[in-house]
């Protein structure tokens, strides 16, 4: 017998239409370059998406064509998030923080045909325009609706293009397996690799994000995405927000702590996403510039391990919970979320922080294994480590046009994340380290992440990174780099740091005196993660010189 | 270009495995026939499902075979909810409240091969056993694990069958489109019609039920399903609960208010589902038997319109919100949910109740239209009425083996619900009436549902039903049947009721004096809905005699 359910395709068109039909009155707010706020409703947003689809049709965009964005977080970017995929084309979000050669490599590899770019980012594109051989049209997005001077060609202006079109409600019938978006991983080694998302993956991921035990996004939320829309679908938050009619507040170009805090206060933001570094900066800012951020009820944080000290600061100062997530570009990106289970609500603070410091349980839809070198699943005992492997309806099955793709998947179809992790008896996952970030000293492993977490709990330390340096006797030894809080640099002597770490680690694990460095900032990748490659390189260069 | 996401199938197997991997410690509690409570964990549940799958294999169950249940709400029923579909077979939940001829019709129409039946329900099956020509095996579920005397044959006992099997982790690879379950609609006219659910539909429906703006089911919930597991997947609650690791409390055989309230208090139930009649009875019971039900945080109510008076009672007495749902067997069953939108939280109580008294906004995944007789979509203005039509990934596309199926669907593939409804400017749907429940008096429509709601707000009235009676002059006139609260029967005179309705309706709409009846109970269908067919029949018979 066959099932007798409708063959209803899960597409972004369904999400878009729902926002217009069920939540036409809800607002979308954008901070413009001049600091003023632009606001319109989902109803108006919908009409503009229809016009934008007509613009794309007029430009000759065909199903499967790649249409790229090079933009900050704003409502126009959200219009592209829907218009491009709902037409059957593929939204390719280019990372605005990439080096020129990476940018041109990615745009060419993806065969981008049109790039929609913010006017304040044009110089970066102009620099590489000769390399952008597949691009046949640039469209500039500017708040004033005028075209700035640029060497890009051919070039058009966004608002003028929209103004020339009618809003026509004509959606192609799309299969849910059709490609909707793509994003390149910003790996710290090798060439960037392209992930191609389906409509189905983005739809299911949106439902998941709205589940109560995941991100719990709801209509009543006012969402400020401090994560970038050019990175991993902005953690899937925009699509989930539109699905459930949440109000969104876009921070616009190059926001700093002052602007972000201002938006939180003025728009009564309830839900906010960002990497630990941003939250650390925001906290520091608030210490000297107190503002009312009491509307915040849910902070989600990921990208790198969330230090206990950061969670504690927000708990104690603002009474708001930072929920840790783990995800990857290859996972659309949600993989795990660290919500305390029911019985853990009765635990003491230390035990709770220990769990919240882990990356959490697999979200519904994502299955997790940790495999040893022979591909054998390891027990979930909190101690056995192995490579974290995942599968699910929003997990990549291959990289785009990449012959080395197969190495990232097991023979039976699980994605190999490259992270080394444990699963504990309560099914909480903890990333030990990227395989390449483990430090092997005298044949024993030292976890750089654990040591960084310990250092960041020190009141004088803002950020810390621990990397391996070559060592003749032990093969590798840990080196600790610390960023002091303002004015504390002098207090962070080798003796202080050594003694502090001795409280938490075995003596053989603690970096030798002489292996500590006080620095101004930890180098970051283009998506805000610690870039340890740079630190290792600096160390080697300092030895060589 | 193709998308590059895993071809991961959305099946109940994934939900089952998640509960075992992520929430093995969470409990399932069942009230047994002797009043004691049985409890075990999802981890133990999983092992028993594995054994049950082996039992089914040993019985020769093949993919697509129908395996039926005839049972109350209990953990064994939940084991069957998973073991049957995860094997590729089809779980057919038989309604234990059907008349014998309906029961045998349905079991034969579905070609049930095995029936798992509660020992305390055997007499109903014995009565029709000669008609159950496709059934080749009965399995009796009894708390004592012994086989009671029965004429059913061949017959086996559940616990003995399980005890003879090992837990073997062998799941067939299932396509998400494979049939997983079926349920017959308990329509008040014509033969019952079978709906066949796919794994995909049940999986997506479970995600939807856990979304924050839908049922918001979460791990921390303690769920008491007072809706029947034999009806419309128990509103999808069991599958959603297992997906998110919520604790479940099953009320077991034939629960009354005393037992239900006892379970709520003892197990600290947070989430509870039921039709308005049950909540009304529960409230009445609590008035004379006060208990601590303060753990309740979310009551979901549907099946028929939820009277304002009922919501008000729970708001004012217990501070717990009754959320109204609308669904149908053909929708797995969730269609709309009546959660106040963000801005409505600032409204006055009357305006809020007016919205909460509607059936609410379409849930993510379900699209809604109201169509006039020519199939033309009507505006969402709160006044234009039309037939409610829906589509979505968990909406039926046809009835099983039913040549009249096509009449229930529009040419472009929407399901025609048979309900007449309005959509208002805030996208809240309100059922006016079943097409056949509208009263046409002098060419104008009178809504029986609105009149019933008005009557039920009267302090002396527990329940009310309004039906059409034939009338020579006006074609039809409304007749009102009211069930008094205890001791109030004498006060409900025709004069009192007439004057009361005049406050809310135009004079021509109000039933004439002489057209009111005080009755002991409103006749109900097998799933607890008002059975107006019976009232109309009684009226005609009383005129004839």
Interface residues (C-beta under 8 A of the other chain):
Chain A: X1 X2 X3 X4 X5 X6 X7 X8 X10 X14 X15 X17 X18 X21 X22 X23 X24 X25 X26 X64 X66 X90 X177 X178 X179 X180 X195 X196 X197 X198 X199 X200 X201 X204 X207 X208 X210 X211 X212 X213 X216 X217 X218 X219 X220 X243 X244 X245 X247 X339 X341 X342 X343 X345 X361 X362 X364 X365 X367 X368 X380 X391 X392 X393 X394 X395 X396 X397 X398 X399 X400 X413 X415 X426 X427
Chain B: X1 X2 X3 X4 X5 X6 X7 X8 X10 X14 X15 X17 X18 X21 X22 X23 X24 X25 X26 X64 X66 X90 X177 X178 X179 X180 X195 X196 X197 X198 X199 X200 X201 X204 X207 X208 X210 X211 X212 X213 X216 X217 X218 X219 X220 X243 X244 X245 X247 X339 X341 X342 X343 X345 X361 X362 X364 X365 X367 X368 X380 X391 X392 X393 X394 X395 X396 X397 X398 X399 X400 X413 X415 X426 X427
